[in-house]
Amino acid sequence: MLRFDAENRVIKKEEYRAILVGVQTGEDISYSMEELAGLAEAAGVRILGELIQNLEKIHPRTYVGKGKLQELAELCHTMEADLVIANDELTGIQLRNMEEIASVSVIDRTLLILDIFAARATSREGKLQVETAQLQYRLPRLTGLGKSLSRLGGGIGTRGPGEKKLETDRRHIQKRIDEIRRETEEHQGHRKIQRAQSERSDLPVVALVGYTNSGKSSIMNRMLAMENRPDKQVLEKDMLFATLDASRRLITTEDRHRFLLIDTVGFVSKLPHTLVKAFRSTLEEVVEADLLLHVVDANFPEADFHIEVTDKVLRELGAGDKPKLLLFNKIDLMPGYSLPAYGKNALAISTKTGQGYDELLARIKELLFVDSTEVDVLIPYSRGDLVSYLCKQTHPRILTHREEGTFLTVALDRADRKRFEAFIVS
């Protein structure tokens, strides 16, 4: 992975060698630890091993018990690890005490996720949102994080704000948070204008949501490919949090129905509260959507868990009751796949082969364009622009030329019925 100096400039490539540590307080954390390993690998960390302790509750000062912490220190020494990654969010005291005994840098799951977000953010707003989350996380942990950052010398856990800001007082950090908040509000204003323009055109909005790496971007690209618009495709990569910035694309179906499709940031279990809070303005796209496409990796053994995590985040955002289609993706990897019993709004699809997409588009149209009705219109020959619009945006069932003008029988939605009200004939 890359190392950075205090000004966020690349120093050299380096692979950190880490031991994962987790506390099991009753519920099985094997999947959570497996996911932590995936997150670490996404950040360029080499995993040497893991240590799990069963406790009634997490130790308030050392995370694991002191005996297990000593065992962790010996394991780090034996395996020449230079990093410990905890599966839970740690306090400043826990960070400091663990580092003193283990004699290596210690970070937690939250800081790891924030580091990945910092590396992947590309837009100005995305970078500001990540920096806000980092500063809010670090503010109460300045003392505990000090040794960790100096030992790492940049890189994982230090992207974004950098060490210089962490060495300043709390007032300076709070001032920076306020500056970011003001600039973020400007971006939020631009997004509201975009939404207002969409509302004026009465275009329905469909938002892709789901666990990270479930195939949301692939679904958007498949729909764009069906329209022969490869130039509008978004980044699609088999990795956690490949994209952070919301992408908006206009989708037009074969029968000329149109809607805005939005690809949003993926979710993950134990998604840091600071990150959800910082990205709330971006995730407002989900709250404002008319329909959610909840994408699930059908090939993943813990698919039900992914569904639960996504539903939980949607409820936190206030979008839990939105109309939703549950899309079980990647069924091309599962011959003879049988769709789980999730009701009529669950569909099986394959982005790779296109299987299930005709049914998906049919369900989207059914849910979004229920107000579409067929009417007869008579357009004067002087308004050829309106005829062109109808032919472009709809598939007229009847089109004939009469003495008074062009007669069409077309299916119009609420917005177009209002626009063509003066030309509707009984």
N, C-alpha and C positions, 0 to 999 in steps of 0.2 A: 504494500500500500504506500501512499505518498506521505511524507512528513512535511510539516509546514513550520515556518518560523512565526514569530509574534505578529508579523505583518501579513500572515497568510500566504507567504511565498513558498514555493516548493523547495525543499532542501535536497531530499534524495528518496529513492524508493527503499522501503523497509517493510518486512513482514513481521508483525507482532506475533508472539507465541503465547497463547492464553490457556488458562484453566478456567472452566465454568464451574460456578458454585450455586447451589440452590437449596432452599429450605422447604420441606414438605410438611405442612401442618394438618394433614388429613387427606386432602384431595390429591390424587395422583398428578405429579408434575412432569411426567416423562415426556409428554408432547410439548409442554412449555419449554423444557430444556432443549428438546430437539429444535424447536423454533428459535431459541436463543442462539444455538449453534449456526443456524441458517442466517440469522441477522449478523452474527460475527463474521461469517464468511463473506457476506455481502459488503462488509466494511474492510475486507482484505486481511482478516485475522486468521491465523492458523490455529486450529483447536488441538491441543495436546491431550486433553482429558477433562473429566468432570467429577465433581464431588457433590453428593446430595446428603443432607442430614434430616432425619425425622425429628421434629420438635412440636410441642404443643403450641408454641408461638415463636415468632422471630425474636432473637435476642436483641434487646433495645440498644446495646452498646457495641456489639461485635457481629451482628447478623446471625452467624452460626455460633455454637457454643465455643468456649475458649479452647477446649481440647481438640475439637474439629478444626478450629482455626490454626492451631499448631500443626495439625496434620496437613492442612493446606499449605502452610509455609514450607514444610519438608518436601511436599510434592512439587512445589514451584522450584525449589532448589535442585531436586533430583532431576527434574525434566527440563531445567533451564528455561522456565517460563518467565516472561517479563511483564505479564498482565494477568489480572484476575477480573472476570466479569460476573457480577452477581445477577441472579434472575429476577430480583425485585428492586424497587427504588430504595436507595439507601439515604440515611441522614448524614450530615456532615460528621457527626461523632462516629458513626459506623465506618465511614470511609477512612477517617483518620486512624482509628484503632486497628482496622484490618490491615492498613498499609504498614503500620508500625510493627506488627507481628509477622506479616507475610513478607515484608521487605521488597515488595514489588508494587507497581501501580495497580490501583483498584478503580474500576468504574462499574456502573450499574446498567440495567437494561434500558432505563430511560435515557441516560447519556449516550448509550450506543445507538439508539434509534434517532436521537437528535443529531448525532454525528452523520448517520446515513442521509438524513434529510438535508443536512448542510452540504453534503457532497453532491446531492442530486438536484438541488434547487437551481433553476436556470433563470427564471424571471426575476425582475427586481422585487416584485411583491412577495414571491416565494422566499427569496433570501431574507427579506425583512421579517417575515413571519417566523422563519426558523430562528433568526437571531433573537427575536422577542422571546421565544420559548426557551432558548438556551440561557438568556440572561435571567428570566424568571426562575428557572431551575437552579441556577448557580448562586443567585442572590443570597439565599439562606445557608449556603454551603461554602462560602468563601474560604473559611479556615480549613475545612476538610478537604477541599479540592486542591489546595495549594501545592502540597507535595506531589500529588498525582500528576499535575500539569507540568511541574518542573522536571519530574523524572521522565515523562514521555517526550519532552522537548518538542511539543507540537504534534500534529497528527490527530489520531483518534480522540474524540472528546474535546478537541480544542479548536475545531474549525469555526469560522464565523467571528465571534467577538474577539478571540485571541487572548493571549495571556495578559497583555498590557491592560485591557479593560478589567480583567479579573483582579489585578493588583490595585485598582483604584478603590475608593471608598464606596459605600452603598449609595450615597447621594449621587455620585457620578453615574453609576449603573442605572439608577432610577431615572436620571435625566435622559440617558440614552433610550430607555424604554419609552419614555414620553415622546421623544423625538420620532421614534419608529412608529408609535401609535398615530401621530399626526399625519405622517406620510402614508401610512396604511389606509387611513380614512379617505385620503385623496383617491387611492386606487379603488376603494370601496365605492366611492362616488361615481367613478367611471363605469364600474360594473352595474350600478343601479341604472345608469343611463342606458347601458346595453339592454338590460332587462326591460326598461320602459319602452325601448324601441321594439323589442320582441312583442310586448303586450299590445302596442299600437297596431302591429301587423297581425295580432291575434294568432301568432305561431305558438302551438303547444310546445312544451319543453319536456324532454325525456332525459333523465340522468342515470348514468351507469354507476352503480355502487357495488361494493363487495370487498372481500379480503384481497390483500395485495397479491399480485401474481395469479389471479383467478382467470384473467383473460379479458378484462374490460376494454383495453385498448385494441385488442384483436377483433372484438365485436364491432367497434367503431370502424376499423379499417376494412372489415369484411363488407359492411354496408356501403362504404365509400367505393370499394372495388366493384360492387354490384352496379354502381352508378357510373363506373369507368372514370373515377376521379382519384387516381393514385397520387396525384400531386398534393392532395389534401390530407394524406394519411399521417398518423401520429406515431411517435416512437413506440415500438413494440419489442419487448425483450424479456427473456425468461429469467427474471431476477426480481428480488423484493424491492418494492418502491422504485420501479424503473422510471415512472413519471410522477411528478408532484403537482404540476400546474394544470389547472382545469383547461380542457380543450373544448371548443364549441364548433360544431359543424352542422350545416343545413342538409337535411336528408329529404329527398323527394322520392316517393314510391312510384311504382309503374303507373298507377292511376292518378298520379299528380297530387297526392296528399303530401303536405310538407310539415316537418317538425324539426326543432333544434335538438341535436343530440349532444350531451355534455359528458365528457370523460373526467371523473373526479379522482382524487387521491385514494389509494387503497387503505384498508384498515388492517390492524393487527391486534392480537390480544395484548392487554395491558398497555394500550396506546396511551402515552403520557398525557396527563390532563393538561399540562402546559401547552402541549402541541395541539390538542383539540381546541383549546381556547384560542391559541394564536391563529389557527387555520379556520376559525369559525366564520370569518368573513368570506373566505373562499368556499367553504362548505355550505354557505347560504344558497348556493346553486341547487343543492339537494332539497333544501326546505322550500324553495320557490318552484320546484319542478311539478309538472302535472302528472308525471308517471315515473316510477323508479324501476330500473332493470337491475335486479339484485343477482349478480353473477357469482356462481359457485363452481369451484373446480371439482367436477364429479369424480375425477380420478383420484382425489385425495381421500385417504382413509378416515380423516377427521372432518369430513365435510359438514356434518351437523354442528360441530363446534364452531366452524367458520361462520355458519349461518347465525348462530347465537351471538357471536361477537359483533357481527355487522348489525344485527337487529338492535343490540344494546347501544351501539354508537348512534344509530339512527334515532332511537328514543331520546338519547341525550341531546341530539340536535333539534328535537321537536318534529322529526319527520317520520315517526314510527307508524302513523296512521295513513301515510300516503298510499295511493293505489300502486300496486307493485306486481311485477312478474318475476318469478324465481326461475333463473336460467341455469340449468345444470350443463356446464360447458365441458369440452374435451371428451365427449363420449366416443370419439373415433379411437381413443386409447382403450376402450372397454367394449369388446365385441359382445353382443347380446345384452347390452345395458338395459336395466329395468328402472324406470323412473320412480323415485320414492313417492310415497303417498302424501303429497303436499297440496292436493287440491287442483282445481282446473287452471289455476294461475301458475302452475309449474310446468316448464317445458324442458325438453332435452335437446341440446344443440351441439354442433361441432363447428367451430370457427374455421378449422382446417379444411373440412370437406364441404361445408355449407349446409349440412344436414340440419333440418329443423328451422331454417331461416324463413321459408315461406310461411310456416305456421306462426313464427315469431312476428313477422310483419303484419300478418292478418290479425293477430291479437292486439298489436299496437294500434292498428287502425280501428279495431272494434272498440278499444278503450278511449281513444283520443277523439275520434271523429263520429261520435254517436249522434251529433246534431246535424250531420250532413244529410240533406234531403234533395230529391230530384225536382227540378223546376224547369219550366219553359221560358225562354227569354227571346226577345226580338230586338236585335241591335241595329240601329240605323246604319246605312252604308258610310255615313260620315264619321262613324266611330269604329273604324277598323282596328284601332288600338285595343278596344275592349274584346273584340272577337279574337285577336291574336293572344290576348291574355288568357281567355278561356280555353283556347286550344292548347296553350302551353302549360297551363296549370291543372287542367282537367282533361278527361277523355269524353268529349260530347257523345252521347248515345245517338243523337240525331243532329245533323247539320244540313240545312237546306237554305236556298236563297229565294226569298219572296220579293214581291214588289216593294214592300215597305222596308225591307232590310234582311239581315241574316237571322234565321230562326235556329235556335239550338235547344236541345234538351240535355241538361247537365246536372250533376250533383254538386251542390254548393254548401259550404259550411256557413256558420253563423255570420262570420265577417263578410264573406262574399255575397251572401243573400242581402245583407244591408247595403252593400255597395251597388248591387245590381237591381235594387228594389224597384226603381223607376222603369226597368225594362222587362220585368216579369209579366207574362201574360197568362191569363186563366185558361 
